Amino acid sequence: MKMHVGNLAYNVTDEELRNLFASYGEVVSATIIKDRSSGQSKGFGFVEMPNNSEADKAMKGLNGTRLKEQSIKLSQAKPPSKRPMRGFRN
């Protein structure tokens, strides 16, 4: 299951996010989303866990907990939607 992790402090790292969820089970990936031009965190990320029951436990156990002075918000990630191409004209 892929989870959206919101309201992250801007100085949280991928490794810190992975370690937080690892106490609930195997973590396939943990990624903080960053601005392309500045490299600054956008304040959210994604964590993927292969075992749905472990992911559910992580969501229930971690939702609303504090990480670096921020109360994180968890939800199941939605599949990416098709977005129109930007900057291209005929």
N, C-alpha and C positions, 0 to 999 in steps of 0.2 A: 504494500500500500504506500502510496506517495502522499505525504502530508505537507500542507502549507503552514509555515511558522511565521506569524506576523508579530509586529510590535517589538522587533529586535533592536537592541542598542546598536549603534553604528560601529562599535569596535568589537563586536562578536565575530569570531573566526569560524571557518568551516570545521576546524578540528574541535573547537569548544562545543559547537552544535552537535557534532558526531558523538563526542564523549557524553553529552547530556542524555542522548537517546540510547546509547549503548548499554546503559544499566537496565534497559527493558528488553534487549535482545539484539539480534544482528542488524547492523545498519549497512545498507548497500551504498548509499550516498547521502551526503549532507552538504548542501551548497547554499552559500549566501549570495543573493543576487546583487550585482554591482552595476553602477552606472558605467556605460561603455567609455565615455570620454574622460571622466575623472577617476574612475576606479573606486569611488566612495560607495559604501553599502547603501542599498535602498531601504534597509530596515525590515527586510523579509527574506525568507529562504525556503528551501524544500528539503525534506528528509524522506528517504525511501527505505522501507523495511520490508523484507520478503514475506514475513509471517504476519498475517492479518491480525491474529489474536494478540501478538506482542505489540503491534502498532496501535491497536485499540487500547491496550493497557497504558502505552506511552501517552496517547492522547488524553486519556482520563487522568493519568497521574501528573502530567506536566502542564496541561492547559491552565493558565492563570498563575503559574509559578513565576518567581522572579529570577531573571538571568541578567546580571550586571545592571541592577536597579530598574529593569523594565519588566513588566508583567506580560509574559508571552501569550499569544493567542494561537491555538491550533485548530485546524480543520482539515478534512480530507481534500486533497488537491483535485481540482477539476481538470479534465483533459484539455489540452490546448485547443483553442478555437482557431478556425481559419481567419486570418486577418488580411485585409487588402494590402497589396504592396504599396509602400509609401515612396513618393518621389519619382514615380514612373508615369509618364504620360505618353499617349499615342500622338 
